[in-house]
Amino acid sequence: MQSSAGKREGLEAVMNEYGTAIKHLIYTYVKNWETAGDLSQDVFVTVYEKWDTFEGRASIKTWIYKIAANKAKDHLKSWNHRKVNLFEHSFESEKAERLTLEDQAVLREEKEQVLSLMMAMPVKYRELLLLHFEQELTYQEIADILNLPLSTVKTRIRRGSEKLKTSYIYQERRGTGHE
């Protein structure tokens, strides 16, 4: 068992190491930065509370990502999320108008286009693609986090990549912004 000071130091280290990545991971589920920030804090509270239960069977990174994925999924199932989601759509265009020209230009970059296409994909592909390509997790780490067979992870990443490529090519042929 670790001392309270040791737990705090450990928590601080993992927050520095994984804080931004965890927030990005959660965002891929909830699609809202404020909610992602709140849930990220919840993840690290849970990490602190469960610190003594970490058995080391997986890496600390895998353990924290698993907690984050579960928190995000729990949030999506919650009544509060479904209720808030109904009202947010009406304010999206207003938020876009408040962006600076520089921010709007950044949003148009190719990476954002690909990320946007990823976000539109079903969760079973989106979460795996983002964990693999954005978070640079191995197939095995993803399988451990999501409790999926390794073969399923490989298949979904391959199929998701194919769907993403097809969507990207289709959007490019249509011409972005010309709907």
C-alpha positions as CSV (number, residue, x, y, z in Angstrom):
1,M,0.0,0.0,0.0
2,Q,1.3,3.4,-1.0
3,S,1.3,6.5,1.2
4,S,-1.1,9.4,0.5
5,A,1.8,11.6,-0.6
6,G,3.0,8.8,-2.9
7,K,-0.4,8.4,-4.4
8,R,-0.6,12.2,-5.1
9,E,2.8,12.2,-6.7
10,G,1.8,9.2,-8.8
11,L,-1.5,10.8,-9.8
12,E,0.3,14.0,-10.7
13,A,2.7,12.1,-12.9
14,V,0.0,10.2,-14.8
15,M,-2.1,13.4,-15.2
16,N,0.9,15.1,-16.7
17,E,1.6,12.1,-18.9
18,Y,-1.9,11.2,-20.1
19,G,-4.2,14.2,-19.2
20,T,-4.4,15.7,-22.7
21,A,-4.7,12.3,-24.4
22,I,-7.5,11.2,-22.0
23,K,-9.4,14.4,-22.7
24,H,-9.0,13.9,-26.5
25,L,-10.1,10.2,-26.1
26,I,-13.2,11.2,-24.1
27,Y,-14.0,13.9,-26.7
28,T,-14.2,11.3,-29.4
29,Y,-17.1,9.8,-27.5
30,V,-18.9,12.8,-26.2
31,K,-18.1,15.4,-28.9
32,N,-18.0,18.3,-26.4
33,W,-14.8,19.8,-25.0
34,E,-16.3,21.0,-21.7
35,T,-17.9,17.6,-21.0
36,A,-14.6,15.9,-22.0
37,G,-12.8,18.1,-19.5
38,D,-15.2,17.3,-16.7
39,L,-15.1,13.6,-17.5
40,S,-11.3,13.7,-17.6
41,Q,-11.3,15.0,-14.1
42,D,-13.6,12.2,-13.1
43,V,-11.2,9.7,-14.6
44,F,-8.3,11.0,-12.5
45,V,-10.4,11.1,-9.4
46,T,-11.2,7.4,-10.0
47,V,-7.5,6.7,-10.7
48,Y,-6.7,8.2,-7.3
49,E,-9.4,6.4,-5.5
50,K,-8.5,3.0,-7.1
51,W,-4.7,3.6,-7.1
52,D,-4.2,0.8,-4.5
53,T,-6.3,-1.7,-6.6
54,F,-4.1,-1.4,-9.7
55,E,-2.5,-4.8,-10.0
56,G,-0.1,-4.2,-12.9
57,R,-1.6,-6.9,-15.1
58,A,-1.8,-4.3,-17.9
59,S,0.2,-1.1,-18.2
60,I,-0.9,1.9,-16.3
61,K,-1.7,3.6,-19.6
62,T,-4.1,0.8,-20.6
63,W,-5.7,0.9,-17.1
64,I,-6.3,4.7,-17.3
65,Y,-7.6,4.5,-20.9
66,K,-10.0,1.8,-19.9
67,I,-11.3,3.9,-17.1
68,A,-11.7,6.8,-19.5
69,A,-13.5,4.8,-22.1
70,N,-15.9,3.4,-19.5
71,K,-16.6,6.9,-18.1
72,A,-17.3,8.2,-21.6
73,K,-19.6,5.3,-22.4
74,D,-21.4,5.7,-19.0
75,H,-21.9,9.3,-19.7
76,L,-23.4,8.6,-23.2
77,K,-25.9,6.2,-21.5
78,S,-26.9,8.8,-18.9
79,W,-30.2,10.6,-19.0
80,N,-28.4,14.0,-18.5
81,H,-26.4,13.5,-21.7
82,R,-29.5,12.6,-23.7
83,K,-31.4,15.6,-22.3
84,V,-28.5,18.1,-22.9
85,N,-27.8,16.7,-26.4
86,L,-31.3,17.7,-27.5
87,F,-30.6,21.4,-26.7
88,E,-27.0,21.7,-27.8
89,H,-27.8,21.2,-31.5
90,S,-29.7,24.5,-31.7
91,F,-26.6,26.4,-30.4
92,E,-24.0,24.9,-32.7
93,S,-24.3,27.5,-35.4
94,E,-24.1,30.3,-32.9
95,K,-20.8,28.9,-31.5
96,A,-19.3,28.7,-35.0
97,E,-20.0,32.4,-35.6
98,R,-17.9,33.3,-32.5
99,L,-14.8,31.6,-33.9
100,T,-12.0,33.9,-35.1
101,L,-11.0,33.7,-38.7
102,E,-7.7,32.0,-37.7
103,D,-9.7,29.4,-35.7
104,Q,-12.0,28.8,-38.7
105,A,-8.9,28.3,-41.0
106,V,-7.4,25.8,-38.6
107,L,-10.7,23.9,-38.6
108,R,-10.6,23.6,-42.3
109,E,-7.2,21.8,-42.4
110,E,-7.1,18.3,-43.7
111,K,-6.6,16.7,-40.3
112,E,-9.8,18.2,-39.1
113,Q,-11.6,17.0,-42.1
114,V,-10.4,13.4,-41.5
115,L,-11.2,13.7,-37.8
116,S,-14.7,15.0,-38.7
117,L,-15.2,12.0,-40.9
118,M,-14.0,9.7,-38.1
119,M,-16.4,11.3,-35.7
120,A,-19.3,10.6,-38.0
121,M,-18.5,6.9,-38.1
122,P,-20.2,4.4,-35.8
123,V,-18.6,4.1,-32.4
124,K,-17.4,0.6,-33.0
125,Y,-15.0,1.9,-35.7
126,R,-14.5,5.5,-34.4
127,E,-13.2,4.5,-31.0
128,L,-10.7,2.0,-32.4
129,L,-9.4,4.3,-35.1
130,L,-8.9,7.1,-32.7
131,L,-7.2,4.9,-30.1
132,H,-4.9,3.5,-32.8
133,F,-4.1,6.5,-34.9
134,E,-4.6,9.5,-32.5
135,Q,-3.5,7.9,-29.3
136,E,-1.0,5.5,-31.0
137,L,-2.1,2.5,-29.0
138,T,-1.2,-1.0,-30.2
139,Y,-3.9,-3.5,-31.2
140,Q,-3.3,-5.4,-28.0
141,E,-3.6,-2.3,-25.8
142,I,-6.9,-1.5,-27.6
143,A,-8.1,-5.1,-27.1
144,D,-7.3,-4.9,-23.4
145,I,-9.0,-1.5,-22.9
146,L,-12.2,-2.4,-24.7
147,N,-12.3,-6.1,-23.7
148,L,-12.4,-7.2,-27.3
149,P,-10.6,-10.1,-29.0
150,L,-7.4,-9.0,-30.8
151,S,-8.8,-10.3,-34.1
152,T,-11.9,-8.1,-33.7
153,V,-9.7,-5.0,-33.1
154,K,-7.7,-5.7,-36.2
155,T,-10.8,-6.3,-38.3
156,R,-12.6,-3.2,-37.1
157,I,-9.5,-1.0,-37.6
158,R,-9.1,-2.4,-41.2
159,R,-12.8,-1.9,-42.0
160,G,-13.0,1.5,-40.3
161,S,-9.9,2.6,-42.2
162,E,-11.5,1.5,-45.5
163,K,-14.8,3.3,-44.7
164,L,-12.8,6.4,-43.7
165,K,-10.9,6.3,-47.0
166,T,-14.0,5.9,-49.0
167,S,-15.8,8.7,-47.2
168,Y,-12.8,11.0,-47.6
169,I,-12.5,10.3,-51.4
170,Y,-16.3,10.8,-51.8
171,Q,-16.2,14.1,-49.9
172,E,-13.2,15.3,-52.0
173,R,-14.9,14.4,-55.2
174,R,-18.1,16.3,-54.1
175,G,-15.9,19.2,-53.2
176,T,-15.8,20.3,-49.6
177,G,-18.1,23.1,-48.7
178,H,-20.3,22.7,-51.9
179,E,-23.3,21.0,-50.6
